[in-house]
Every structure is written in structure tokens, then in C-alpha cells.
Amino acid sequence: MNNSTEELVKTKIRTYKDATAIVTGAASGIGLALVYELVKQGCTVVLADMQLDVAEQVANSIVEKGGKAWARELNVSDSSGFESLVKETKEKTGRLDYVFNNAGIVMNGGVKNSTIEDWTRIMDTNFYGVVNGVLASYPIMIEQGYGHIVNTSSIGGIIPTPGAAAYTASKFAVSGLSQSLRVEADMLGVRVSALFPGTVNTPLLLGGKYGRLAHSISPERIEAYLKRLNPVTPESIAPDILKQVAKNKGMIIVPGRWKRLVWLYQFSWNAWYKSSCKRFRRTVAMLTAAVQEQQNKT
């Protein structure tokens, strides 16, 4: 290998063997599934999560099996903490190929039941957490001449989710940031993708460790309701996500069946609106009946 070829290899993103990736929200759900898939393909992975004990257990298990990983505690709303993590990662591995800004929380219950504290908290995590990841990693990737930032939005970042306006707003913001930055970053050798998962069977569906569901319905009743949405497992979509990232897709919608609903929303808004109103009324009626049933039992 001559010098010019060696320099090209040094300044080229790796897919995914011998690459370095940071995954936030790595202790569970989509983040955890991505961690395992990245390691499977030979990537060194930094698991960043507020649940450090869980992330460390996963990282230790990976290392015991011959993989390369370590865990760090991170609240993505802490910009200085995110910057320190990125710098440490670059210093330890000499490169930063991927940053998966995946951490997020959910709060629902409708605007009438929300407070400014709810809105601030969800935007701090879901949107500014992504902003912090971008601002920490983007300059390093520009300097190296390569890198890929993958920001997790949601299908609710394309199609509004009635009853979860704050969550929807945060995910639309992530979508807008990602699509705008993708254009800016292209001329600098940096890739940017937005990930739009549909209904995925993760702890987030039940509020997660740090989120909130604005009702007192039992988890069992919620799970029974969510089954109607046919949620997929994180493990089933992780390989497809990484395939599309490798192909540098700008908008990654998983699973693919959600693309039909996106099309309906984008090209027939009135039809989507009427359908959504009907579904939302049925959901409100179901929740109201469930709450009343539980109150009668007590």
C-alpha cells in the first residue's frame, strides 16, 4: 500500500469493521439493538446512557465475547458532558465514524394536560440532546474529512401524533435539523441521516424510565392497546437501519410499511386528518373507559 492509498484509508468512513461509533440511549430499545449490531459487524462502540450500570453490564458482556465497547454515563442535555465524551472517544480510538443521537423520552396526554416544565424537559432531551451531539461531533468529523451523524426522530417527526404534541414537536425539530444539516455537511465530507422508526416495542411505549404517561391506566391495558399497532422489535429493524446508513440514506423509515402512511399524510392531508380525528376520538374513549373501570374497582 503506497502513501497516497494509506492517507485515503485514514480519511474514509468505515462500514462498519474497525469503525468507532457513539450510541446514546444505548442501555435499551433501539439504541441497544444498534449497539449489538454494530459490534457484530466489527465496530468499536461507546454506550452512552444515564443508566450507567445497565450500559456497563452490556459493554462488559461484549468485551468478554471479544468485542470492543465501553460505557459512559451521559445526560444528552448536558452539552459539556457530550463534548467531553466525543473528545475522549476520538483520543482513545483516533477516529469518530458514527454518532447515533438516539436518546429520547416520551410524554403524552395532550396539550391541555401539559405544563411548560413538560415541554422544556422533552425539548431538552429529544431536540437539544441531538443538537448537543451534533455540535460536539460535527467539528471533529469536518476536521477528519469523514463521519456520519444519525439522528433518531420518529414516524411522529413526519406524521403528527395527536395526544403527544410536545413529543411530536421535538421529533419534527430533529427532522428539520437533520435534513438541513445534511445539505450543509455534504460539501464538507460529513454525512447526516434522520431515522424515523414506526411503532417499536421498547420501554418508551410505556413511558420509559425518564418519560411520563399522563394517565393512570395499568401497563397491561396499555400493552393490550399497543398490540393493535403491531409494534416491531428493535432487533428486527437494527440490521436494516445500518444497511440504510451504509448507503447514506437521508431519511430512514423503518419498518418500510410506514412509508404508505407517510405518503397518505404528504399527498392527501385531508384524508389523513379525517382518519386521525376518528382514531383519536376512539383512543380518548378507550382511555376514558379504562380509567373509569379502574376507578370503579377501587
C-alpha positions in Angstrom: 0.0 0.0 0.0 1.5 3.3 -1.1 1.4 6.5 0.9 -1.5 8.1 -1.0 -3.6 4.9 -0.5 -2.8 4.9 3.2 -3.9 8.5 3.5 -7.2 7.8 1.7 -7.9 4.9 4.1 -7.3 7.2 7.1 -9.7 9.8 5.8 -12.6 7.5 4.8 -15.5 6.3 6.9 -15.5 2.6 7.7 -18.6 0.4 7.3 -18.5 -0.9 9.9 -15.4 -3.0 10.6 -12.8 -1.2 12.6 -15.0 1.9 12.8 -15.8 3.8 16.0 -19.4 4.7 17.0 -21.1 6.5 19.9 -24.7 5.5 20.6 -26.8 7.5 23.0 -29.7 5.9 24.8 -27.7 2.7 24.4 -29.0 0.8 27.5 -32.3 -0.3 26.0 -34.5 -0.3 23.0 -33.3 0.8 19.5 -30.0 2.1 21.0 -29.2 -1.3 22.5 -30.1 -3.2 19.3 -27.9 -0.9 17.3 -25.0 -1.5 19.7 -25.2 -5.2 19.3 -25.5 -5.0 15.5 -22.6 -2.6 15.2 -20.4 -4.8 17.4 -21.4 -7.8 15.4 -20.1 -6.0 12.3 -16.7 -5.3 13.9 -17.3 -1.7 15.2 -16.0 -0.3 18.5 -19.0 1.1 20.3 -19.3 3.6 23.1 -22.5 3.1 25.0 -23.8 6.4 26.4 -26.7 6.4 28.7 -28.0 7.8 32.0 -28.4 4.2 33.2 -24.7 3.6 33.6 -25.0 0.3 35.5 -27.0 -1.3 32.7 -24.8 0.1 30.0 -21.7 -1.2 31.8 -23.1 -4.6 32.1 -23.8 -4.7 28.3 -20.3 -3.3 27.5 -18.6 -5.9 29.8 -20.5 -8.7 28.2 -19.5 -7.5 24.7 -15.8 -7.3 25.8 -16.0 -10.8 27.3 -17.1 -12.2 24.0 -14.3 -10.5 22.1 -16.0 -7.3 21.0 -14.9 -3.7 21.6 -17.1 -1.5 23.8 -17.2 0.7 26.9 -19.9 2.6 28.7 -20.1 6.2 29.9 -22.8 8.0 31.8 -24.3 10.8 29.8 -27.3 13.1 30.1 -27.6 14.3 26.5 -29.0 17.6 27.6 -25.5 18.3 29.1 -23.6 19.9 26.3 -20.2 19.9 28.1 -20.6 16.3 29.1 -21.4 15.3 25.5 -18.4 17.3 24.2 -16.1 15.5 26.8 -17.4 12.1 25.7 -16.7 12.8 22.0 -13.2 14.1 22.7 -12.4 11.1 24.9 -13.7 8.8 22.2 -11.6 10.4 19.5 -8.5 10.4 21.7 -8.9 6.7 22.6 -9.6 5.4 19.1 -8.1 8.0 16.8 -11.3 8.5 14.8 -15.1 9.0 15.1 -17.0 7.4 12.3 -20.6 7.4 13.6 -22.7 9.2 16.2 -26.2 7.8 16.8 -28.1 10.5 18.6 -30.8 8.1 19.7 -31.7 9.0 23.3 -35.2 10.3 23.8 -38.2 10.4 26.2 -41.9 10.5 25.6 -44.7 12.4 27.3 -48.3 12.3 26.3 -51.7 13.4 27.5 -52.5 16.3 25.1 -51.6 20.0 25.3 -54.4 20.8 27.8 -52.7 18.5 30.3 -49.1 19.7 29.7 -47.0 22.3 31.5 -44.1 24.4 30.4 -41.9 22.1 32.5 -43.1 19.2 30.4 -42.3 21.0 27.2 -38.9 22.1 28.4 -37.9 18.7 29.6 -38.9 16.9 26.4 -37.2 19.5 24.2 -34.0 19.4 26.3 -33.7 15.7 25.8 -35.2 15.0 22.4 -34.1 18.1 20.5 -31.3 19.8 22.3 -29.8 16.4 23.2 -29.5 15.9 19.4 -28.2 19.4 19.0 -25.5 18.8 21.6 -24.5 15.6 19.9 -24.2 17.4 16.6 -22.2 20.4 17.9 -19.8 18.0 19.8 -19.1 15.7 16.9 -19.5 17.8 13.7 -16.3 19.8 14.1 -14.3 16.7 14.6 -15.8 15.0 11.6 -15.1 18.0 9.5 -11.5 18.0 10.6 -11.1 14.3 9.8 -12.9 14.7 6.5 -15.5 12.0 7.2 -18.2 10.9 9.6 -21.8 10.1 9.8 -24.4 11.6 12.2 -27.6 9.7 12.6 -30.4 11.5 14.4 -33.3 9.5 15.7 -36.6 11.3 15.0 -39.8 9.2 14.9 -42.6 8.5 12.5 -44.1 11.2 14.7 -41.5 13.5 13.2 -43.2 13.2 9.8 -46.8 12.5 10.8 -48.2 14.4 13.8 -49.2 12.3 16.8 -52.4 13.7 18.4 -52.3 13.5 22.1 -48.5 13.9 22.2 -47.9 17.4 20.8 -44.7 18.0 22.7 -43.2 14.8 21.6 -44.3 15.5 18.0 -42.8 19.0 18.1 -39.5 17.7 19.4 -39.3 15.0 16.7 -40.3 17.4 13.9 -37.4 19.6 15.1 -35.0 16.7 14.8 -36.2 16.0 11.3 -35.8 19.6 10.2 -32.3 19.9 11.8 -31.2 16.7 10.1 -32.4 17.5 6.7 -31.0 21.0 6.7 -27.6 19.9 8.1 -27.4 17.1 5.5 -27.1 19.6 2.8 -24.6 21.8 4.6 -22.5 18.8 5.7 -22.3 17.2 2.2 -19.7 19.6 0.9 -17.6 19.0 4.0 -17.5 15.2 3.6 -19.8 14.6 6.6 -23.0 12.5 6.2 -26.2 13.1 8.1 -29.3 10.9 8.3 -32.6 11.1 10.1 -34.1 7.9 11.5 -37.9 7.6 11.6 -39.0 4.5 13.5 -42.6 3.5 13.5 -44.1 1.7 16.5 -41.3 -0.2 18.1 -41.7 -2.4 21.2 -39.3 -0.5 23.5 -39.7 0.8 27.1 -40.6 4.1 25.6 -44.0 2.8 24.7 -44.8 2.7 28.4 -43.2 6.0 29.2 -39.7 4.6 29.7 -37.6 5.2 32.8 -37.5 9.0 32.3 -40.7 9.8 30.5 -44.3 10.2 31.6 -47.7 8.9 30.5 -50.5 11.3 31.6 -53.0 8.7 32.8 -53.3 6.0 35.4 -54.1 3.1 33.1 -52.2 -0.1 34.0 -49.3 -1.1 31.9 -51.1 -4.3 30.9 -54.0 -2.4 29.4 -51.6 -0.1 27.6 -49.8 -3.1 26.2 -53.0 -4.6 25.0 -53.9 -1.4 23.2 -50.5 -1.0 21.6 -50.6 -4.5 20.2 -53.2 -3.2 17.8 -50.4 -1.1 16.3 -48.4 -4.2 15.5 -45.1 -3.0 17.0 -41.8 -4.5 15.8 -38.8 -5.4 17.9 -35.7 -3.2 17.9 -33.6 -6.3 17.0 -35.7 -6.8 13.8 -35.0 -3.3 12.4 -31.4 -2.7 13.6 -29.8 -4.5 10.6 -32.0 -2.6 8.1 -31.1 0.7 9.8 -27.4 0.0 9.5 -27.8 -1.1 5.8 -29.5 2.2 5.0 -27.0 4.2 7.0 -24.2 2.5 5.0 -26.0 3.5 1.8 -26.1 7.1 3.1 -29.9 7.3 3.0 -31.1 10.7 4.2 -34.5 9.6 5.6 -34.6 6.1 7.0 -38.2 4.9 7.7 -38.4 1.6 9.5 -40.2 -0.7 9.1 -41.0 0.0 5.5 -44.7 -0.5 5.8 -44.9 3.0 7.5 -44.0 4.6 4.1 -47.6 4.2 3.0 -48.9 6.3 5.8 -46.3 8.9 5.2 -47.4 9.0 1.6 -51.0 9.5 2.7 -50.1 12.3 5.0 -47.9 14.1 2.5 -50.2 13.8 -0.5 -53.6 13.6 0.9 -53.6 15.7 4.1 -57.4 15.9 4.3 -57.8 12.1 4.2 -55.1 11.8 6.9 -56.8 14.5 9.1 -60.3 12.9 8.9 -58.8 9.4 9.7 -56.8 10.8 12.6 -59.7 12.6 14.1 -61.7 9.3 14.1 -58.8 7.3 15.6 -58.1 9.9 18.2 -61.7 10.0 19.4 -61.7 6.2 19.7 -58.5 6.4 21.7 -59.8 9.0 24.0 -63.0 7.0 24.5 -61.0 3.8 25.3 -58.7 5.6 27.7 -61.7 7.3 29.5 -63.5 3.9 29.8 -60.3 2.2 31.1 -59.8 4.9 33.7 -63.4 4.7 34.8 -63.2 0.9 35.1 -60.1 1.1 37.3 -61.7 3.7 39.5 -64.8 1.5 39.9 -62.7 -1.4 41.0 -61.0 0.7 43.7 
